[in-house]
Amino acid sequence: MENFFFRLDLIRNQNINGTPLRGDLLLPMIATRDIAEIAAQLLLRLDFSGQSTRELLGQRDISMQEATRIIGKAIGKEALAYVQFPYQQAEQAMMGMGLSQDVARSFNEMYRGLNEERVRPLEKRTAANTTPTSFEQFAESFAAVYRSPEGAKARGR
């Protein structure tokens, strides 16, 4: 969910949210605080050995269109629209933000894999891999940063 903070300036200055992702693609978005909570529990219990992975899927699957509507409502921009950018345009924008061309291309490779549904969860959603923070809860945090003078200063405004 926190990846939405990278688009603060786009939302603020162009009144749109956008990435190369399909607007209707359902994604298992997760809040970093939920990841941190699970990691802390595992480290406190130490009930694992060696290397292991645990798939976490967030509170629910959500599309970029729905996430954008929720963010728009939270920041008072009800008409905020989601725009799917062409990969090349997104690559140029990422490089303009300071990413290397290799990193920008890697992001586009991930976006393409998601759009084509080659990158997807390996597990079905269960109570064990569903985390509590809703996108609506995250949107309130996003709105606080969006409105804060400190957030604007940190972004060079």
Secondary structure, 3 states (H helix, E strand, C coil): CHHHHHHHHHHHHHCEEEECCCCCCCECCCCHHHHHHHHHHHHHHCCCCCCCCCCCCCCCCECHHHHHHHHHHHHCCCCCEEEECCHHHHHHHHHHCCCCHHHHHHHHHHHHHHHCCCCCCCCCCCCCCCCCCCHHHHHHHHHHHHHCHHHHHHCCC
